[in-house]
């Protein structure tokens, strides 16, 4: 049963990750799909050294400053998995920032319509302490985040 829950979590997160990848591909700034040469592309699954371990966040970008972003989908029906993923993400962000103090981290999330209780608040507090929260379902927040990525990708 636990293996089934993990697979479900990965599938749901992969869906949000795929949406993010498509958006970055549409801007032609994702390194493995870019048709044009971009000075500072967004990389997928690149190794990033933390203070304690090497991490492989879903997305990263470097333009003199390291930017790391990871997706979490709050629509998952498994509160324990949401807490575990939020904890892992917060640890990864903190570990990377201990190694590289100027690193900026982002949690890209898909919200749930109804608030299921303390799990969502716990996850948001964990992630908000270590990263900027970006509501992927909010057009303004998503577009602002994507515009920042595009500006950084093409900056000198």
Secondary structure, 3 states (H helix, E strand, C coil): CHHHHHHHHHHHHHHHHHHHHHHHHHCCCECCCCCCCCCCCEEECCCEECCCCEECCCEEEECCCEEEEEEEECCCCCHHHHHHHHHHHHHHHHHHHHHCCCCEEEEEEECCCCCCCHHHHHHHHHHHHHCEEEECCCHHHHHHHHHHHHHHHHCC
